[in-house]
Amino acid sequence: MDGIPGIGDGTLMLSQPYQLYVERTDANRNMARFYALSIDRTLFGEACLTRRWGRIGQRGQSMVHHFESEQEAVALFLDVLRKKRTRGYRPAVKRPSK
């Protein structure tokens, strides 16, 4: 689109995809939790970090954060990731289908 900044010039794209899904399970404590993070662009070009969490197999909850720059969103993404790893969350292990 000629003359419209951000349309057709690639500025609305993220530099790379940001998606993460981790789980924390402990059968002795009846714990089966998931946490998912992703960064996308809104229709207005803002970086948007979406956080979803809950019990595995359930819908869970979600929270959305809006940022003016991708770098701010990535900083929170990495901070949340570090905290979840220290709490025992790990990448999900693919389960065999029945």
N, C-alpha and C positions, 0 to 999 in steps of 0.2 A: 504494500500500500504506500504509494508515493506521498511523502510529506508528513506522514503520521509517525512520530517517534515511537519506537518500541514495536511497531507492527511491521513484520517482514524483515527486520534487521537483526534478529537474534538476541536482542537485549532482554527479552522476557524469558529466555531459557535459563535453566540452572546449569552450572558448569559441569555437574555430574549428578547422577541419581543418588538420593540419600534415602535408604530404606533399611529398617532393621526389625527383626522379630526375635525375641529372646524368651526363654521360659525358665521357671524355677519350680522344681518339683521335689517333694519329700514325702514318700509314702507313709513314713512313721508319724508325720504331723498332718496327714491328709491335705497336703499343700500341692496345688497344681495351678500355677499362675503364669500369665503371659504379659508381655509388654511389647508394644510395637511403636516405632517412630518412623515418620516419613516427612520429607520436606518437598513441597510443591510450590508452584506459583499460583497466585490468585488471578482472576481475570483482569485485575488492575495492576499486575506486575509485582505485587508484594510477595516476599518469601513467607511461606506459611508452614509452621511446624505442627504436625498433628501427632498427638500422643494418645494411644489406646492401651488400656490395661484391664485385667480382670481374671476370673477363673477360666482355665482352659475349657473350651466347649461352650462357654457362655458369651453373651454379647459384650459384656463389660461396660466400661465408661470411656469417655474421650474428652480431650481438652485440645483447643486450637490456639496457637500463639501466632501473631502477625508481626512481621519485621519489615523494615524498609530495605535492609540489605541481606543478601544470602549469607554473608559472613556472620552476622548476628545470629541467624537461625542455626548455622553450623556450630557456633560456639555453644549454644544451649543443647543441641543434639549431642555433642561430645561430652558435655558436663553430665547430662542425664545418663548417657551410656556408661560413663565411669562409675557413677553412683550405683547403677543397677548391677554392674559387674562385681562391685565390692559386696553387694547384698546377695550374691550367689546366682544371678541370672546368667544363662549361657545360651548360645545359639541352639535352636530346636533340633533335636535328633529326629530324622525322618523315620516314622514308624511304618512297619510293613503293613500293607493292606490285607484284609481278610477275605 
